[in-house]
Amino acid sequence: MKNRRNVQLAQLIIQLDLLRDELYEELLDHCGSRADDLMRLLQNSENKREIFTKPIPSNEKKAYIGLLEALFLSAANEKSAG
């Protein structure tokens, strides 16, 4: 059971990494060479820092993981449907 969950978590991390790449490519399409500047601005902004660096409370992590899993299942179903 534990090994199965480890595999699921690893797969989810890989899917997140792939999604991050897709989103970054889309940002590049929209912003061009300014994409990195925008990312840096948002990551370093004092009034946004709390939003982006605030850790997810441990009692909410399962809910976030469940939402991500549902998102990826939905995207996979859309791709297979055509």
N, C-alpha and C positions, 0 to 999 in steps of 0.2 A: 504494500500500500504506500509506504513512504517513498520507495523508488519510483512508483508511478507518478506521485505528486512532484518529485524532483524533475522528472522528464517533462511533465506539464509546465512547470515553472520555466525550465530551460527553453521550451518551445515558445512560451509567451514572451520571454525576453528577446528571442530571435525575431519574433513577429513585430515586437515593438521597435526593434532596431531597423527592420525593413520599412516599417511605417514611418519612422523618423526620417529615413533616407528619402522616401517618396514625398513627404511633406517639405523637406528641405529643397528638393528639386523643384517643387511647385513654387516655393518662395523665390528661388533663383529665377524661375521663369517670369515672376511678377516684378521682382526688384532688381534683377541683374546683379551687378557687382556691389550694389548697396545692401544685399541680403545679410552679409556678415556684419556690416555696420549696424543694421537694425537689430540683429540678434544680440550684439554686444551692448547696444543701448538699452534694450529691455532687460538683459541679465544684470546690468550694472546700475540701473536706475534705482535710486534710493527709495522712492515711493512704491516701486514694484517688487523690490527685493523680497519683501515678506511673502508675497504671493507665490513667487517662483521657487523660493528656497525653504518655504515652510514644510516641515516634514509631515507626512500623512500619519495621523494618530493610529496606533497599532490596532485599535478596535474598529477602524474603518478600512484597513488594508484589504480585508477579504471582500468587502463590497466593491472596492476599486478593481481588484483582480477579476471579480465576477463580471463587472461591466466591461472590462477590456476583453475578456474571453467571449462575451456575447457580441461585442463589436467585431472581433475577428471572425467568429462563426458567421455572422451576418455578411461580412465582406466576402468570405469564401463562398457562401451560397450565391451571392450576386455574381461572382466571377464564373461559377460553374453554370449558372442559369444563362449566362451569355450576354 
